[in-house]
Amino acid sequence: MITIATRAVEKSTFALVVTFYDELNALVIPNEIYWTLTNRQGDIINGLSHVMVGVPGSTITILLKGADLAIQSDEASSPASRLLTIEALYDSSLGLGLPFNEEAVFFIDNLTKIS
């Protein structure tokens, strides 16, 4: 599950909280976690593709800032949107190396005086 509390603000700082649950809805610590940031067209934002989380946990925070939250030239309307894709592998009573994939949309407010 990805928790998005509010909108991001252009070129500011924004934290996304991701919590992992198994098929029994119990917290689980994945063996591996990767994330990717794209726009709605699937274009990678700021080179953030298949970023490995160094220390997996049942809850992680992904911090985006500055250029990660920049408005693209084709996103003149406010708000712009981004997709955070999570890919992870976890173990449970059903097996080892089970895939966990999720995607969440969040919005970025386009500020008039920030370019």
TATARA-V643583 format. One record per pair of residues at least 4 apart in sequence whose ideal C-beta (glycine too) atoms are under 7 Angstrom apart, sorted by the first residue. I is the first residue (numbers start at 1). GAP is how many residues later the second one is. Records with the same first field share a line. If there is no record, write none. Layout:
I->GAP  GAP
//
This chain:
1->18  20
2->14  16  82  84  100  102
3->14  16
4->12  100  102
7->72  99  100  101  102
8->4  6  56  61  98  99  100
9->99  100  102
10->59  60  61  98  99  100  101  104
11->55  58  59  103
12->57
13->50  52
14->50  55
15->46  48
16->46  68
17->42  44
18->41  42  44  68
19->39  40
20->7  8  10  38  68  70  80
21->4  5  6  7
22->4  6  68  70
23->69  71
27->31
28->30  62  64
29->27  28  29
30->26  58  59  60  70
31->25  58  59  60
32->24  56  57
33->20  23  27  53  55
34->16  17  18  53
35->16  27  49  50  51
36->8  12  13  14  15  49
37->8  9  11  31  45  47
38->4  5  6  7  45  47
39->4  6  33  43
40->41  43
44->4  5
45->23  37
46->21  22
48->20
53->7
62->22
64->4  5
65->4
69->39
71->4  9  37  39
72->8
75->5
78->31  32
79->28  29  30  31
80->27  28  30
81->24  26
82->24  26
83->20  22
84->19  20  22
85->18
86->15  16
87->14
88->12
89->8  9  10
90->8  10
91->5  6  7
92->6
94->4
//
